[in-house]
Amino acid sequence: MTDVTATVRPAGKPTAISGELAGDQAVDLIELLFFAYRDFTSDPDVILAQYGFGRAHHRVLHFVARNPGLTVADLLEILKITKQSLGRVLKQLIDSGFIEQRTGSEDRRQRLLYATNAGITLARRLAEPQSKRIRAALAGLPAGGRETVAQFLFGMVDAPGRSRAAALARMGRKP
């Protein structure tokens, strides 16, 4: 069997992406994003597997831990997933003791989400290798590199969601 990771495409050999995209530098960045995402998620995937969880659990726990009292409605909007998809993942996190759900004090229909101590611990365990990877990558950049990376990532977010993404990512604020 051919090891596609060990081979390099010979110069001039056509690819499935042709025409005006063939020489587009954006296609090269797409490929780099695939590799970066693969490696960025690999460490947390190992930790999540110990609990029978997946990346959806990671995303839910991340936003709940970073935003105590987040409503289910807001979480649905952030993640852009269906109520049914969130329901299954959220139930597993609640049943496992990582998230607790409370009724809103002003609106009893609201469901507010909080990470438990175990949830906060797990969220930190998941973020640690990713933070380490990001810090290492940023350390190799010239002065102002972090801001350039942040601007690039922000530019990748659809325009209608940028203000929310900026607020959630605490852009420009120290923790």
mmCIF file of the C-alpha atoms, coordinates in Angstrom:
data_MODEL
# 
_entry.id   MODEL 
# 
loop_
_atom_site.group_PDB 
_atom_site.id 
_atom_site.type_symbol 
_atom_site.label_atom_id 
_atom_site.label_alt_id 
_atom_site.label_comp_id 
_atom_site.label_asym_id 
_atom_site.label_entity_id 
_atom_site.label_seq_id 
_atom_site.pdbx_PDB_ins_code 
_atom_site.Cartn_x 
_atom_site.Cartn_y 
_atom_site.Cartn_z 
_atom_site.occupancy 
_atom_site.B_iso_or_equiv 
_atom_site.pdbx_formal_charge 
_atom_site.auth_seq_id 
_atom_site.auth_comp_id 
_atom_site.auth_asym_id 
_atom_site.auth_atom_id 
_atom_site.pdbx_PDB_model_num 
ATOM 1   C CA . MET A 1 1   ? 0.000   0.000  0.000   1.00 0.00 ? 1   MET A CA 1 
ATOM 2   C CA . THR A 1 2   ? 1.259   3.476  -0.844  1.00 0.00 ? 2   THR A CA 1 
ATOM 3   C CA . ASP A 1 3   ? 2.031   5.789  2.059   1.00 0.00 ? 3   ASP A CA 1 
ATOM 4   C CA . VAL A 1 4   ? 0.564   9.084  0.870   1.00 0.00 ? 4   VAL A CA 1 
ATOM 5   C CA . THR A 1 5   ? 2.168   10.981 3.734   1.00 0.00 ? 5   THR A CA 1 
ATOM 6   C CA . ALA A 1 6   ? 5.648   9.956  2.616   1.00 0.00 ? 6   ALA A CA 1 
ATOM 7   C CA . THR A 1 7   ? 5.268   10.766 -1.066  1.00 0.00 ? 7   THR A CA 1 
ATOM 8   C CA . VAL A 1 8   ? 5.651   14.072 -2.789  1.00 0.00 ? 8   VAL A CA 1 
ATOM 9   C CA . ARG A 1 9   ? 3.754   14.836 -5.957  1.00 0.00 ? 9   ARG A CA 1 
ATOM 10  C CA . PRO A 1 10  ? 6.175   15.059 -8.880  1.00 0.00 ? 10  PRO A CA 1 
ATOM 11  C CA . ALA A 1 11  ? 6.472   18.498 -10.437 1.00 0.00 ? 11  ALA A CA 1 
ATOM 12  C CA . GLY A 1 12  ? 3.986   19.047 -13.209 1.00 0.00 ? 12  GLY A CA 1 
ATOM 13  C CA . LYS A 1 13  ? 1.758   16.133 -12.236 1.00 0.00 ? 13  LYS A CA 1 
ATOM 14  C CA . PRO A 1 14  ? -1.892  17.243 -12.364 1.00 0.00 ? 14  PRO A CA 1 
ATOM 15  C CA . THR A 1 15  ? -4.086  17.298 -9.275  1.00 0.00 ? 15  THR A CA 1 
ATOM 16  C CA . ALA A 1 16  ? -7.834  17.113 -8.858  1.00 0.00 ? 16  ALA A CA 1 
ATOM 17  C CA . ILE A 1 17  ? -7.834  20.858 -8.217  1.00 0.00 ? 17  ILE A CA 1 
ATOM 18  C CA . SER A 1 18  ? -7.206  22.488 -11.552 1.00 0.00 ? 18  SER A CA 1 
ATOM 19  C CA . GLY A 1 19  ? -8.103  25.574 -13.489 1.00 0.00 ? 19  GLY A CA 1 
ATOM 20  C CA . GLU A 1 20  ? -7.901  28.893 -11.699 1.00 0.00 ? 20  GLU A CA 1 
ATOM 21  C CA . LEU A 1 21  ? -7.593  27.207 -8.281  1.00 0.00 ? 21  LEU A CA 1 
ATOM 22  C CA . ALA A 1 22  ? -4.495  25.228 -9.266  1.00 0.00 ? 22  ALA A CA 1 
ATOM 23  C CA . GLY A 1 23  ? -2.077  28.082 -8.577  1.00 0.00 ? 23  GLY A CA 1 
ATOM 24  C CA . ASP A 1 24  ? -4.140  29.751 -5.875  1.00 0.00 ? 24  ASP A CA 1 
ATOM 25  C CA . GLN A 1 25  ? -2.125  30.240 -2.677  1.00 0.00 ? 25  GLN A CA 1 
ATOM 26  C CA . ALA A 1 26  ? -5.368  29.948 -0.727  1.00 0.00 ? 26  ALA A CA 1 
ATOM 27  C CA . VAL A 1 27  ? -5.478  26.255 -1.666  1.00 0.00 ? 27  VAL A CA 1 
ATOM 28  C CA . ASP A 1 28  ? -2.072  25.799 -0.027  1.00 0.00 ? 28  ASP A CA 1 
ATOM 29  C CA . LEU A 1 29  ? -3.403  27.484 3.113   1.00 0.00 ? 29  LEU A CA 1 
ATOM 30  C CA . ILE A 1 30  ? -6.478  25.251 3.043   1.00 0.00 ? 30  ILE A CA 1 
ATOM 31  C CA . GLU A 1 31  ? -4.147  22.285 3.118   1.00 0.00 ? 31  GLU A CA 1 
ATOM 32  C CA . LEU A 1 32  ? -2.132  23.774 5.987   1.00 0.00 ? 32  LEU A CA 1 
ATOM 33  C CA . LEU A 1 33  ? -5.362  24.394 7.899   1.00 0.00 ? 33  LEU A CA 1 
ATOM 34  C CA . PHE A 1 34  ? -6.288  20.728 7.471   1.00 0.00 ? 34  PHE A CA 1 
ATOM 35  C CA . PHE A 1 35  ? -2.934  19.640 8.905   1.00 0.00 ? 35  PHE A CA 1 
ATOM 36  C CA . ALA A 1 36  ? -3.005  22.235 11.690  1.00 0.00 ? 36  ALA A CA 1 
ATOM 37  C CA . TYR A 1 37  ? -6.548  21.262 12.692  1.00 0.00 ? 37  TYR A CA 1 
ATOM 38  C CA . ARG A 1 38  ? -5.639  17.566 12.665  1.00 0.00 ? 38  ARG A CA 1 
ATOM 39  C CA . ASP A 1 39  ? -2.742  18.109 15.037  1.00 0.00 ? 39  ASP A CA 1 
ATOM 40  C CA . PHE A 1 40  ? -4.475  20.805 17.112  1.00 0.00 ? 40  PHE A CA 1 
ATOM 41  C CA . THR A 1 41  ? -7.312  18.407 17.918  1.00 0.00 ? 41  THR A CA 1 
ATOM 42  C CA . SER A 1 42  ? -5.231  15.247 18.313  1.00 0.00 ? 42  SER A CA 1 
ATOM 43  C CA . ASP A 1 43  ? -4.157  15.783 21.938  1.00 0.00 ? 43  ASP A CA 1 
ATOM 44  C CA . PRO A 1 44  ? -7.643  16.582 23.264  1.00 0.00 ? 44  PRO A CA 1 
ATOM 45  C CA . ASP A 1 45  ? -9.059  13.674 21.235  1.00 0.00 ? 45  ASP A CA 1 
ATOM 46  C CA . VAL A 1 46  ? -6.951  11.254 23.296  1.00 0.00 ? 46  VAL A CA 1 
ATOM 47  C CA . ILE A 1 47  ? -8.234  12.765 26.556  1.00 0.00 ? 47  ILE A CA 1 
ATOM 48  C CA . LEU A 1 48  ? -11.847 12.861 25.341  1.00 0.00 ? 48  LEU A CA 1 
ATOM 49  C CA . ALA A 1 49  ? -11.690 9.201  24.302  1.00 0.00 ? 49  ALA A CA 1 
ATOM 50  C CA . GLN A 1 50  ? -10.995 8.247  27.932  1.00 0.00 ? 50  GLN A CA 1 
ATOM 51  C CA . TYR A 1 51  ? -14.531 9.449  28.724  1.00 0.00 ? 51  TYR A CA 1 
ATOM 52  C CA . GLY A 1 52  ? -16.192 8.209  25.555  1.00 0.00 ? 52  GLY A CA 1 
ATOM 53  C CA . PHE A 1 53  ? -16.534 11.824 24.424  1.00 0.00 ? 53  PHE A CA 1 
ATOM 54  C CA . GLY A 1 54  ? -15.846 13.481 21.087  1.00 0.00 ? 54  GLY A CA 1 
ATOM 55  C CA . ARG A 1 55  ? -15.126 16.930 19.713  1.00 0.00 ? 55  ARG A CA 1 
ATOM 56  C CA . ALA A 1 56  ? -18.714 18.098 20.188  1.00 0.00 ? 56  ALA A CA 1 
ATOM 57  C CA . HIS A 1 57  ? -18.329 17.482 23.931  1.00 0.00 ? 57  HIS A CA 1 
ATOM 58  C CA . HIS A 1 58  ? -15.096 19.489 23.854  1.00 0.00 ? 58  HIS A CA 1 
ATOM 59  C CA . ARG A 1 59  ? -16.737 22.473 22.157  1.00 0.00 ? 59  ARG A CA 1 
ATOM 60  C CA . VAL A 1 60  ? -19.691 22.483 24.556  1.00 0.00 ? 60  VAL A CA 1 
ATOM 61  C CA . LEU A 1 61  ? -17.484 22.166 27.630  1.00 0.00 ? 61  LEU A CA 1 
ATOM 62  C CA . HIS A 1 62  ? -15.105 24.860 26.358  1.00 0.00 ? 62  HIS A CA 1 
ATOM 63  C CA . PHE A 1 63  ? -17.805 27.491 25.915  1.00 0.00 ? 63  PHE A CA 1 
ATOM 64  C CA . VAL A 1 64  ? -19.683 26.599 29.097  1.00 0.00 ? 64  VAL A CA 1 
ATOM 65  C CA . ALA A 1 65  ? -16.478 26.680 31.175  1.00 0.00 ? 65  ALA A CA 1 
ATOM 66  C CA . ARG A 1 66  ? -15.446 30.014 29.657  1.00 0.00 ? 66  ARG A CA 1 
ATOM 67  C CA . ASN A 1 67  ? -18.918 31.540 30.008  1.00 0.00 ? 67  ASN A CA 1 
ATOM 68  C CA . PRO A 1 68  ? -20.578 30.473 33.285  1.00 0.00 ? 68  PRO A CA 1 
ATOM 69  C CA . GLY A 1 69  ? -24.345 30.888 33.151  1.00 0.00 ? 69  GLY A CA 1 
ATOM 70  C CA . LEU A 1 70  ? -24.468 30.581 29.369  1.00 0.00 ? 70  LEU A CA 1 
ATOM 71  C CA . THR A 1 71  ? -27.998 29.841 28.199  1.00 0.00 ? 71  THR A CA 1 
ATOM 72  C CA . VAL A 1 72  ? -28.769 26.804 26.094  1.00 0.00 ? 72  VAL A CA 1 
ATOM 73  C CA . ALA A 1 73  ? -30.149 29.166 23.424  1.00 0.00 ? 73  ALA A CA 1 
ATOM 74  C CA . ASP A 1 74  ? -26.880 31.126 23.325  1.00 0.00 ? 74  ASP A CA 1 
ATOM 75  C CA . LEU A 1 75  ? -24.847 27.920 23.155  1.00 0.00 ? 75  LEU A CA 1 
ATOM 76  C CA . LEU A 1 76  ? -26.940 26.750 20.196  1.00 0.00 ? 76  LEU A CA 1 
ATOM 77  C CA . GLU A 1 77  ? -26.247 30.058 18.462  1.00 0.00 ? 77  GLU A CA 1 
ATOM 78  C CA . ILE A 1 78  ? -22.502 29.904 19.167  1.00 0.00 ? 78  ILE A CA 1 
ATOM 79  C CA . LEU A 1 79  ? -22.086 26.333 17.965  1.00 0.00 ? 79  LEU A CA 1 
ATOM 80  C CA . LYS A 1 80  ? -24.548 26.595 15.071  1.00 0.00 ? 80  LYS A CA 1 
ATOM 81  C CA . ILE A 1 81  ? -25.929 23.139 15.762  1.00 0.00 ? 81  ILE A CA 1 
ATOM 82  C CA . THR A 1 82  ? -29.427 21.764 16.182  1.00 0.00 ? 82  THR A CA 1 
ATOM 83  C CA . LYS A 1 83  ? -31.156 21.445 19.522  1.00 0.00 ? 83  LYS A CA 1 
ATOM 84  C CA . GLN A 1 84  ? -31.246 17.687 18.991  1.00 0.00 ? 84  GLN A CA 1 
ATOM 85  C CA . SER A 1 85  ? -27.468 17.482 18.453  1.00 0.00 ? 85  SER A CA 1 
ATOM 86  C CA . LEU A 1 86  ? -26.764 19.613 21.501  1.00 0.00 ? 86  LEU A CA 1 
ATOM 87  C CA . GLY A 1 87  ? -29.277 17.717 23.617  1.00 0.00 ? 87  GLY A CA 1 
ATOM 88  C CA . ARG A 1 88  ? -27.472 14.392 23.328  1.00 0.00 ? 88  ARG A CA 1 
ATOM 89  C CA . VAL A 1 89  ? -24.028 15.858 24.047  1.00 0.00 ? 89  VAL A CA 1 
ATOM 90  C CA . LEU A 1 90  ? -25.262 18.067 26.869  1.00 0.00 ? 90  LEU A CA 1 
ATOM 91  C CA . LYS A 1 91  ? -27.092 15.174 28.522  1.00 0.00 ? 91  LYS A CA 1 
ATOM 92  C CA . GLN A 1 92  ? -23.887 13.108 28.514  1.00 0.00 ? 92  GLN A CA 1 
ATOM 93  C CA . LEU A 1 93  ? -21.887 15.971 30.032  1.00 0.00 ? 93  LEU A CA 1 
ATOM 94  C CA . ILE A 1 94  ? -24.548 16.574 32.696  1.00 0.00 ? 94  ILE A CA 1 
ATOM 95  C CA . ASP A 1 95  ? -24.962 12.866 33.496  1.00 0.00 ? 95  ASP A CA 1 
ATOM 96  C CA . SER A 1 96  ? -21.167 12.534 33.779  1.00 0.00 ? 96  SER A CA 1 
ATOM 97  C CA . GLY A 1 97  ? -20.991 15.428 36.243  1.00 0.00 ? 97  GLY A CA 1 
ATOM 98  C CA . PHE A 1 98  ? -19.076 17.897 34.051  1.00 0.00 ? 98  PHE A CA 1 
ATOM 99  C CA . ILE A 1 99  ? -21.863 20.427 33.506  1.00 0.00 ? 99  ILE A CA 1 
ATOM 100 C CA . GLU A 1 100 ? -24.838 21.414 35.604  1.00 0.00 ? 100 GLU A CA 1 
ATOM 101 C CA . GLN A 1 101 ? -28.000 23.033 34.379  1.00 0.00 ? 101 GLN A CA 1 
ATOM 102 C CA . ARG A 1 102 ? -29.873 25.585 36.463  1.00 0.00 ? 102 ARG A CA 1 
ATOM 103 C CA . THR A 1 103 ? -33.185 27.318 35.945  1.00 0.00 ? 103 THR A CA 1 
ATOM 104 C CA . GLY A 1 104 ? -32.955 31.059 35.311  1.00 0.00 ? 104 GLY A CA 1 
ATOM 105 C CA . SER A 1 105 ? -33.908 33.207 38.311  1.00 0.00 ? 105 SER A CA 1 
ATOM 106 C CA . GLU A 1 106 ? -35.681 35.856 36.212  1.00 0.00 ? 106 GLU A CA 1 
ATOM 107 C CA . ASP A 1 107 ? -37.037 33.591 33.494  1.00 0.00 ? 107 ASP A CA 1 
ATOM 108 C CA . ARG A 1 108 ? -37.838 30.092 34.725  1.00 0.00 ? 108 ARG A CA 1 
ATOM 109 C CA . ARG A 1 109 ? -37.856 28.840 31.124  1.00 0.00 ? 109 ARG A CA 1 
ATOM 110 C CA . GLN A 1 110 ? -34.174 29.639 30.752  1.00 0.00 ? 110 GLN A CA 1 
ATOM 111 C CA . ARG A 1 111 ? -31.667 26.874 31.246  1.00 0.00 ? 111 ARG A CA 1 
ATOM 112 C CA . LEU A 1 112 ? -28.317 28.224 32.428  1.00 0.00 ? 112 LEU A CA 1 
ATOM 113 C CA . LEU A 1 113 ? -25.222 26.092 32.051  1.00 0.00 ? 113 LEU A CA 1 
ATOM 114 C CA . TYR A 1 114 ? -22.272 25.917 34.427  1.00 0.00 ? 114 TYR A CA 1 
ATOM 115 C CA . ALA A 1 115 ? -19.173 23.746 34.403  1.00 0.00 ? 115 ALA A CA 1 
ATOM 116 C CA . THR A 1 116 ? -18.780 21.794 37.634  1.00 0.00 ? 116 THR A CA 1 
ATOM 117 C CA . ASN A 1 117 ? -15.389 21.554 39.335  1.00 0.00 ? 117 ASN A CA 1 
ATOM 118 C CA . ALA A 1 118 ? -14.814 18.313 37.410  1.00 0.00 ? 118 ALA A CA 1 
ATOM 119 C CA . GLY A 1 119 ? -15.861 20.104 34.210  1.00 0.00 ? 119 GLY A CA 1 
ATOM 120 C CA . ILE A 1 120 ? -13.467 22.975 34.838  1.00 0.00 ? 120 ILE A CA 1 
ATOM 121 C CA . THR A 1 121 ? -10.663 20.497 35.486  1.00 0.00 ? 121 THR A CA 1 
ATOM 122 C CA . LEU A 1 122 ? -11.424 18.623 32.264  1.00 0.00 ? 122 LEU A CA 1 
ATOM 123 C CA . ALA A 1 123 ? -11.712 21.861 30.261  1.00 0.00 ? 123 ALA A CA 1 
ATOM 124 C CA . ARG A 1 124 ? -8.258  22.877 31.528  1.00 0.00 ? 124 ARG A CA 1 
ATOM 125 C CA . ARG A 1 125 ? -6.816  19.443 30.668  1.00 0.00 ? 125 ARG A CA 1 
ATOM 126 C CA . LEU A 1 126 ? -8.189  19.779 27.146  1.00 0.00 ? 126 LEU A CA 1 
ATOM 127 C CA . ALA A 1 127 ? -6.978  23.365 26.683  1.00 0.00 ? 127 ALA A CA 1 
ATOM 128 C CA . GLU A 1 128 ? -3.477  22.760 28.077  1.00 0.00 ? 128 GLU A CA 1 
ATOM 129 C CA . PRO A 1 129 ? -1.958  20.899 25.092  1.00 0.00 ? 129 PRO A CA 1 
ATOM 130 C CA . GLN A 1 130 ? -3.697  23.220 22.652  1.00 0.00 ? 130 GLN A CA 1 
ATOM 131 C CA . SER A 1 131 ? -2.448  26.307 24.501  1.00 0.00 ? 131 SER A CA 1 
ATOM 132 C CA . LYS A 1 132 ? 1.044   24.846 24.539  1.00 0.00 ? 132 LYS A CA 1 
ATOM 133 C CA . ARG A 1 133 ? 0.884   24.210 20.781  1.00 0.00 ? 133 ARG A CA 1 
ATOM 134 C CA . ILE A 1 134 ? -0.345  27.754 20.097  1.00 0.00 ? 134 ILE A CA 1 
ATOM 135 C CA . ARG A 1 135 ? 2.281   29.343 22.353  1.00 0.00 ? 135 ARG A CA 1 
ATOM 136 C CA . ALA A 1 136 ? 5.023   27.363 20.572  1.00 0.00 ? 136 ALA A CA 1 
ATOM 137 C CA . ALA A 1 137 ? 3.747   28.433 17.150  1.00 0.00 ? 137 ALA A CA 1 
ATOM 138 C CA . LEU A 1 138 ? 3.465   32.083 18.216  1.00 0.00 ? 138 LEU A CA 1 
ATOM 139 C CA . ALA A 1 139 ? 6.971   32.028 19.687  1.00 0.00 ? 139 ALA A CA 1 
ATOM 140 C CA . GLY A 1 140 ? 8.329   31.404 16.200  1.00 0.00 ? 140 GLY A CA 1 
ATOM 141 C CA . LEU A 1 141 ? 6.679   34.496 14.743  1.00 0.00 ? 141 LEU A CA 1 
ATOM 142 C CA . PRO A 1 142 ? 8.192   37.952 14.395  1.00 0.00 ? 142 PRO A CA 1 
ATOM 143 C CA . ALA A 1 143 ? 6.997   40.861 16.541  1.00 0.00 ? 143 ALA A CA 1 
ATOM 144 C CA . GLY A 1 144 ? 3.326   41.565 15.921  1.00 0.00 ? 144 GLY A CA 1 
ATOM 145 C CA . GLY A 1 145 ? 2.771   38.019 14.704  1.00 0.00 ? 145 GLY A CA 1 
ATOM 146 C CA . ARG A 1 146 ? 0.098   37.234 17.277  1.00 0.00 ? 146 ARG A CA 1 
ATOM 147 C CA . GLU A 1 147 ? -1.991  40.166 16.123  1.00 0.00 ? 147 GLU A CA 1 
ATOM 148 C CA . THR A 1 148 ? -1.604  39.080 12.494  1.00 0.00 ? 148 THR A CA 1 
ATOM 149 C CA . VAL A 1 149 ? -2.725  35.545 13.337  1.00 0.00 ? 149 VAL A CA 1 
ATOM 150 C CA . ALA A 1 150 ? -5.689  36.891 15.332  1.00 0.00 ? 150 ALA A CA 1 
ATOM 151 C CA . GLN A 1 151 ? -6.687  39.173 12.444  1.00 0.00 ? 151 GLN A CA 1 
ATOM 152 C CA . PHE A 1 152 ? -6.432  36.268 9.998   1.00 0.00 ? 152 PHE A CA 1 
ATOM 153 C CA . LEU A 1 153 ? -8.571  33.977 12.152  1.00 0.00 ? 153 LEU A CA 1 
ATOM 154 C CA . PHE A 1 154 ? -11.068 36.760 12.800  1.00 0.00 ? 154 PHE A CA 1 
ATOM 155 C CA . GLY A 1 155 ? -11.267 37.337 9.041   1.00 0.00 ? 155 GLY A CA 1 
ATOM 156 C CA . MET A 1 156 ? -12.173 33.674 8.577   1.00 0.00 ? 156 MET A CA 1 
ATOM 157 C CA . VAL A 1 157 ? -15.301 34.116 10.721  1.00 0.00 ? 157 VAL A CA 1 
ATOM 158 C CA . ASP A 1 158 ? -18.446 34.992 8.738   1.00 0.00 ? 158 ASP A CA 1 
ATOM 159 C CA . ALA A 1 159 ? -19.109 38.740 9.017   1.00 0.00 ? 159 ALA A CA 1 
ATOM 160 C CA . PRO A 1 160 ? -22.446 38.440 10.888  1.00 0.00 ? 160 PRO A CA 1 
ATOM 161 C CA . GLY A 1 161 ? -20.783 36.388 13.638  1.00 0.00 ? 161 GLY A CA 1 
ATOM 162 C CA . ARG A 1 162 ? -17.639 38.462 14.129  1.00 0.00 ? 162 ARG A CA 1 
ATOM 163 C CA . SER A 1 163 ? -18.855 40.674 16.968  1.00 0.00 ? 163 SER A CA 1 
ATOM 164 C CA . ARG A 1 164 ? -19.998 37.641 18.966  1.00 0.00 ? 164 ARG A CA 1 
ATOM 165 C CA . ALA A 1 165 ? -16.756 35.780 18.200  1.00 0.00 ? 165 ALA A CA 1 
ATOM 166 C CA . ALA A 1 166 ? -14.720 38.795 19.306  1.00 0.00 ? 166 ALA A CA 1 
ATOM 167 C CA . ALA A 1 167 ? -16.661 39.044 22.553  1.00 0.00 ? 167 ALA A CA 1 
ATOM 168 C CA . LEU A 1 168 ? -16.381 35.330 23.278  1.00 0.00 ? 168 LEU A CA 1 
ATOM 169 C CA . ALA A 1 169 ? -12.692 35.215 22.398  1.00 0.00 ? 169 ALA A CA 1 
ATOM 170 C CA . ARG A 1 170 ? -12.137 38.217 24.648  1.00 0.00 ? 170 ARG A CA 1 
ATOM 171 C CA . MET A 1 171 ? -10.257 39.943 21.838  1.00 0.00 ? 171 MET A CA 1 
ATOM 172 C CA . GLY A 1 172 ? -7.982  42.647 23.119  1.00 0.00 ? 172 GLY A CA 1 
ATOM 173 C CA . ARG A 1 173 ? -8.650  41.896 26.780  1.00 0.00 ? 173 ARG A CA 1 
ATOM 174 C CA . LYS A 1 174 ? -6.367  40.330 29.325  1.00 0.00 ? 174 LYS A CA 1 
ATOM 175 C CA . PRO A 1 175 ? -7.928  37.496 31.355  1.00 0.00 ? 175 PRO A CA 1 
# 
